[in-house]
Amino acid sequence: MERILRSLSETESAQAEDRLSRLTRRELEVLRILATGVTSKQVAQQFGVSRRTVELHRSSLLAKLGARNLVQAIGEIAMLE
C-alpha cells in the first residue's frame, strides 16, 4: 500500500512539475511571492510594475496550470516540496 501511495505521489509530483514548467520565469516568481500571502499591489511595488501587470501574470499562470484560484495554483508548488 505504501508503495502505491508513493507511486501516486511521484506521479502527481511529476504532473505538477510539468504544469509548472509551462510558466514563464516571471509568472513563477509572481506565484511564489503571492504564495507567501502578499497582495498583488505589494508584488507590483516589488517588481516596479503596475498592479494590473501582476494581475495579468496571475491570470495567465492560473490558465496555464488549469487552476481555478490561487490556492489551487499554490498547491502545485506544494507538491514539489
C-alpha contacts under 8 A as a table, 3 or more apart, distances in Angstrom:
res1	aa1	res2	aa2	distance
1	M	4	I	5.12
1	M	5	L	6.31
2	E	5	L	5.10
2	E	6	R	6.06
3	R	6	R	5.03
3	R	7	S	6.04
4	I	7	S	5.01
4	I	8	L	6.16
5	L	8	L	5.07
5	L	9	S	6.05
6	R	9	S	4.95
6	R	10	E	6.08
7	S	10	E	5.02
7	S	11	T	6.13
8	L	11	T	5.02
8	L	12	E	6.08
9	S	12	E	5.13
9	S	13	S	6.01
10	E	13	S	5.00
10	E	14	A	6.09
11	T	14	A	5.10
11	T	15	Q	6.18
12	E	15	Q	5.04
12	E	16	A	6.11
12	E	79	M	7.38
13	S	16	A	5.06
13	S	17	E	6.11
13	S	79	M	5.47
13	S	80	L	5.75
14	A	17	E	5.02
14	A	18	D	6.19
15	Q	18	D	5.04
15	Q	19	R	6.29
16	A	19	R	5.13
16	A	20	L	6.10
16	A	76	E	5.38
16	A	77	I	7.50
16	A	79	M	6.75
16	A	80	L	7.22
17	E	20	L	5.09
17	E	21	S	6.10
17	E	76	E	7.77
17	E	80	L	6.99
18	D	21	S	5.17
18	D	22	R	6.99
19	R	22	R	5.54
19	R	23	L	7.59
19	R	64	K	7.16
19	R	65	L	5.61
20	L	23	L	5.56
20	L	28	L	7.65
20	L	65	L	6.90
20	L	76	E	7.36
20	L	77	I	7.88
21	S	24	T	7.85
22	R	64	K	6.68
22	R	65	L	7.94
23	L	26	R	7.91
23	L	27	E	5.75
23	L	28	L	6.02
23	L	61	L	6.31
23	L	64	K	6.96
24	T	27	E	5.13
24	T	28	L	6.26
25	R	28	L	5.24
25	R	29	E	6.25
26	R	29	E	4.95
26	R	30	V	6.10
26	R	57	H	7.69
27	E	30	V	5.06
27	E	31	L	6.12
27	E	57	H	5.55
27	E	58	R	6.97
27	E	60	S	7.77
27	E	61	L	6.04
28	L	31	L	5.03
28	L	32	R	6.12
28	L	61	L	7.84
29	E	32	R	5.19
29	E	33	I	6.19
30	V	33	I	5.23
30	V	34	L	5.99
30	V	43	V	7.16
30	V	54	V	7.24
30	V	57	H	7.20
30	V	58	R	7.15
31	L	34	L	5.14
31	L	35	A	6.01
31	L	58	R	7.18
31	L	61	L	7.79
31	L	73	A	7.68
31	L	74	I	7.15
32	R	35	A	5.10
32	R	36	T	6.90
32	R	74	I	7.78
32	R	77	I	7.99
33	I	36	T	5.40
33	I	37	G	7.39
33	I	38	V	6.85
33	I	43	V	7.12
34	L	37	G	5.43
34	L	38	V	5.41
34	L	39	T	6.65
34	L	40	S	7.24
34	L	43	V	7.46
35	A	38	V	7.48
35	A	74	I	6.01
38	V	42	Q	6.19
38	V	43	V	6.98
39	T	42	Q	5.16
39	T	43	V	6.38
40	S	43	V	5.04
40	S	44	A	6.08
40	S	51	R	5.89
40	S	54	V	6.06
40	S	55	E	6.73
41	K	44	A	5.03
41	K	45	Q	6.28
41	K	50	S	7.73
41	K	51	R	5.12
41	K	54	V	7.91
42	Q	45	Q	5.09
42	Q	46	Q	6.21
43	V	46	Q	5.02
43	V	47	F	6.23
43	V	51	R	7.68
43	V	54	V	7.05
44	A	47	F	5.23
44	A	48	G	5.72
44	A	49	V	4.93
44	A	50	S	5.43
44	A	51	R	5.10
44	A	53	T	7.52
44	A	54	V	6.03
45	Q	48	G	4.99
45	Q	49	V	6.46
45	Q	50	S	7.53
45	Q	51	R	7.96
46	Q	49	V	7.96
49	V	53	T	6.45
49	V	54	V	7.47
50	S	53	T	5.26
50	S	54	V	6.78
51	R	54	V	5.16
51	R	55	E	6.24
52	R	55	E	4.92
52	R	56	L	6.15
53	T	56	L	5.06
53	T	57	H	6.33
54	V	57	H	5.04
54	V	58	R	6.11
55	E	58	R	4.88
55	E	59	S	6.06
56	L	59	S	5.04
56	L	60	S	6.08
57	H	60	S	5.11
57	H	61	L	6.10
58	R	61	L	5.26
58	R	62	L	6.15
59	S	62	L	5.23
59	S	63	A	6.30
60	S	63	A	5.18
60	S	64	K	6.21
61	L	64	K	5.02
61	L	65	L	6.05
62	L	65	L	5.20
62	L	66	G	5.92
62	L	67	A	4.97
62	L	68	R	6.63
62	L	69	N	6.79
62	L	70	L	7.18
62	L	73	A	6.43
63	A	66	G	5.02
63	A	67	A	6.38
63	A	68	R	7.91
64	K	67	A	7.80
65	L	73	A	6.69
67	A	70	L	7.28
67	A	72	Q	5.47
67	A	73	A	5.62
68	R	72	Q	6.74
68	R	73	A	7.99
69	N	72	Q	5.61
69	N	73	A	6.57
70	L	73	A	4.94
70	L	74	I	6.06
71	V	74	I	5.13
71	V	75	G	6.27
72	Q	75	G	4.99
72	Q	76	E	6.82
73	A	76	E	5.34
73	A	77	I	7.23
74	I	77	I	5.31
74	I	78	A	6.39
75	G	78	A	4.86
75	G	79	M	6.28
76	E	79	M	5.39
76	E	80	L	7.09
77	I	80	L	5.49
77	I	81	E	6.87
78	A	81	E	5.31
